[in-house]
Amino acid sequence: MISETIITGLCCLFLAILFFRFKPHFFVLLSRLVRINIGDTKNLQYSDQAVDSEISTDIKPETRIQSWLTLPSEKFLTLIFIFTIFSFLIYISLNSLSSTLVQLGNNEFSAGHEKLGAAAYNLALEFNEDLKEAVNKCSIYNIQKQYKLAITHCNIAIEINENYITAYTYRGLSYKSLKQYDQAIADFSKVIKLIPIATSAYINRGAVYIDQNKYDLAIAEFTKSININPKEPQAWFNRGLCYDVQDKKDLAVSDYTKAIEIDSSYAVYYSSRGTIYAAQKEYDLAISDFSKVIEIDVNNVDAYIWRGNAFADSKTFAKAIADYQQALAITNDPRAKSYIYCVQGITYTKMGEFKSAIISLEEGIKLDNTGQGDWCKSALENARQEIPTP
């Protein structure tokens, strides 16, 4: 089956290349064919009589090819008919070639040849402009968060070629964003039906289950992805998130660590693991992870706060204050500043610097617009009495 698809695709591609390469020659030939006057053709006969030595003056040189608009009506209609039929055949051939390339791409994806599959998919779009336009608009509207428009164009792409998995993926993501979870699951399942080893579809389907708080189902999906391709970091990380929510911290740390081993460029992998280490009072490990987050994203306010808290909990107060100050310098969010000033004030009380603590805590309370800063108010009362807040 795969070999037949490949041969068909290559033959169609060869014919298409021949057409585009010799297109000018074809139209010259087509024009000449139209000039043939079948109804007025005369029979040619040989004569035993001697041919005159002089050329008859009645014989006129061949006229130039006429414009389409000046051709006799029957010739003009013949040309239009031939051109229409040929254009239709070319259109059908190109669409057939596009469909063949999509099927070839699906076969290559299913065989684990991702680069060949992607190449076939990209080439399929070049031979079908309608499919290309629909898929591109589907992607663009998805990025712009115009999900209903994205779904409309994904539908068009699927109507053109029901086997083009990219359209199902984009539409499924749009449905997920609109919280139309059943439709999203159906689209990701269609991708898996067409390409059983499509790990991204298992990950996407698992993400839908996370949104629905169905963590066991989500874990099953991520595990399927891992079994197919253990080098996919997103599957490890997402499964770790599920274990984290289920309070299976050791399993979560193990999965976060595996994700980091595969791809160490994502700050969220470190911050998620560092948060667990901090809760387990593994402060050195937590500080190391938060430091890595800052290394990846130097303006990550949360990382400075988390590392500051870890320093404070490990009684490294001066470094904690330095991190809080850095966080305050970066953020303009009043709610974040309120929290930072409050934890900074509490840290000052632990250092015995109550005047600095009072200033910081008062600032935190002033910026609090949630009305939920009772813990900060209690810390302020303690500071005024020169009592450290634990």
C-alpha positions, 0 to 999 in steps of 0.5 A, a space after each residue: 500500500 505504501 509503495 503504491 502510494 509513493 509510486 502514484 505520487 511520484 508519477 503525478 509529480 513527474 507529470 505536473 513538472 512536465 506540464 509546467 516545464 513545457 507549458 509554452 510549447 503545449 500552448 503553441 501546439 494547441 494553437 496549431 491544432 485549432 488551425 486545422 480545418 477538418 471540414 474543408 480538407 482536400 484529397 491530395 493526388 499525384 499527377 503524371 503531368 509535368 510540373 510547371 517550372 514556375 510556381 503558380 501565382 495563385 499559391 499564397 504564403 501561409 498566414 500568421 496564427 490568428 488571434 482567438 478573437 478573430 478566429 471563425 466561430 467554430 474554431 474559436 469554440 473548438 479552442 475554448 472547448 479544448 482549453 476548458 477540458 484541458 484546464 479541468 484535467 490539470 485541476 483534477 490532476 493537481 488536486 489528485 496529486 495533493 491528495 496523494 501527497 497528503 496520504 503519502 505524508 500520513 503514511 510517512 508520519 505513521 512510519 515514524 518518518 517525521 521529516 518526510 511526512 512534513 515535506 509531503 504535507 508542505 508539497 501538498 499545499 503547493 498543489 492545492 491553493 484552496 487547501 493552503 489558504 484554508 489551513 493558513 487562515 485556520 492557523 492564523 485565527 487560532 494564534 489571534 484567538 479568534 477561535 470561531 473563525 479558525 474553526 470555520 476555515 478548519 472546516 473548509 480545509 477538512 472538506 477539501 481533504 478529510 485526511 489532512 491532520 493539521 486541520 483537525 489539530 488546529 480545530 481541536 485546539 480552538 474547540 479546547 479554548 472555547 471549552 467545547 471539550 467533546 468536539 476537541 476530543 473528537 478531533 484529536 481522536 481523529 488525528 490518532 485514527 489517521 496516525 496512531 503514533 501521533 504523540 502530540 494528539 495524545 498530549 492534546 487530548 490529555 490537556 483537555 482532560 486536565 481542563 476537565 479535572 480528569 487527571 487519571 484519564 490525562 495521565 493515561 494519555 501522557 503515558 501513551 505518548 511516552 510509550 510511543 516516544 519517550 523523548 517528548 518532554 511535554 508528555 513528561 511535564 504534563 504527567 508531572 503536573 497531574 501527579 503534582 495536583 494529586 499530591 503525588 510529589 515524588 512522582 511529579 518530581 521524577 517526571 519534571 526531572 525527566 522533562 528537564 533531562 530531555 529539554 533544559 530550556 523551559 523555565 516552567 520545568 524548573 519552577 514546578 520542581 523547585 516549588 515542590 522542593 521548597 514545600 519539602 524544605 529542600 531549600 538548596 535544591 529549590 534555590 538551585 531550580 529558581 536560579 535556573 529559572 532566572 538564568 533562562 528568564 532574567 525578568 521572571 518576577 515569580 522566580 525572584 519571589 520564590 527564591 527569596 522565600 526559599 532564602 528566607 526559610 533557610 535563614 539566608 535573610 540578606 539574599 532574600 531581601 536582595 531578591 525581593 528588591 529585584 522583584 520590586 524593581 521589575 514588576 509594576 503590578 500593584 498586587 504583586 508589589 503588595 505581596 513582595 512588600 509584605 514578605 519582605 517586611 516579615 523577613 525584616 522582622 526575622 532579622 530584627 530590623 523592625 523599622 524597615 519591617 514596619 515601612 515595608 509592611 505598611 507599603 504592602 497593606 497600602 497597595 493591597 486592593 483585594 482586602 485579603 491582606 490580614 496576614 500582612 496586617 498581623 505581621 505589622 502589628 507584631 513588628 510594632 511590638 518588635 515581635 518577629 513573625 514566623 
